[in-house]
Amino acid sequence: MTADPPTRTRSRHGGRAGRRAPWALMYHSVADRAAGDPYLVTVDPDRLADQLRWLGRHGLTGVSMRELLTARARGRADRLVGLTFDDGYADFLTEAVPRLREHGHTATVFVLAGRLGGSNVWDAEGPRKPLLTADGVRAVHRAGMEVGSHGLLHRDLTTLDEAELARELTESRRLLAEITGAVPVGFCHPYGAVDPRTLRAARTSGYAYACAVDPGPLACVHALPRSYVGHADTSPRLHAKRLLHRLRGPVLAPPSPQAAVPPATPPAVPTGGDA
């Protein structure tokens, strides 16, 4: 199988306008679906294992977004796929991490720093799902997974005033840095909601990248598109999603000079003790 081409477009002045976005998959919870799944955010652990095996059969390796973007900048991302898990569910540690490690993959989990040890109260329907505690976040970090920020409380950032927006971005980053000892470089826009203001805020808050879902013309390194993955995604559906991305995946706007992803090991943050 041939490698994915680093597709480029040209501006009307003849210069490079951007490259095809890397392929990134968006998960949420990994758990038994018997309790209900009205928002289709839960993948059974055995189905996740099947999906990870599918990646391996096709010569693909799932990695964190940090690793994916670093490799892409070096021209070495052809066989890599970004794996992301939104909301920071406790089952990421108990169900996803063991299967990721078994199959030779890593991932990024986007954590709600203001709801550690809480539950998915933003979902009006469906079962309450526990979220990672601070100790759980540390364990995820020690397991070699990337910990990124999903804000504080799972709020639509496009509806917030400037002060609330800044707090969601900067306070969540500070809290996660205190917990893990490493400054998060990645952010994920809650609900995938992004506009030019929130995009700029993610960049100026110090994040090297930010994930969205389908940002349309706003697609860039601070509004990265991702493909939703659910329990229904068996091998044929994954193949179709990969093909669709290769043929019609969005082109990213050229990055700003300050958008480079830092080295793989971020500087430790002195905390004076565990958070």
Secondary structure by P-SEA (a helix, b strand, c coil): ccccccbbbbccccccccccccbbbbbcccccccccccccccccaaaaaaaaaaaaaacbbbbcaaaaaaaaaacccccbbbbbbcccccccccccaaaaaaabbbbbbbbcccccccccccccccbbbbcccaaaaaaaaaabbbbbbccccccccccccaaaaaaacaaaaaaaaaaccccccbbbcccccccaaaaaaaaaacccccccccccccccccbbbbbbbcccccaaaaaaaaaaaaccccccccccccccccccccccccccccc
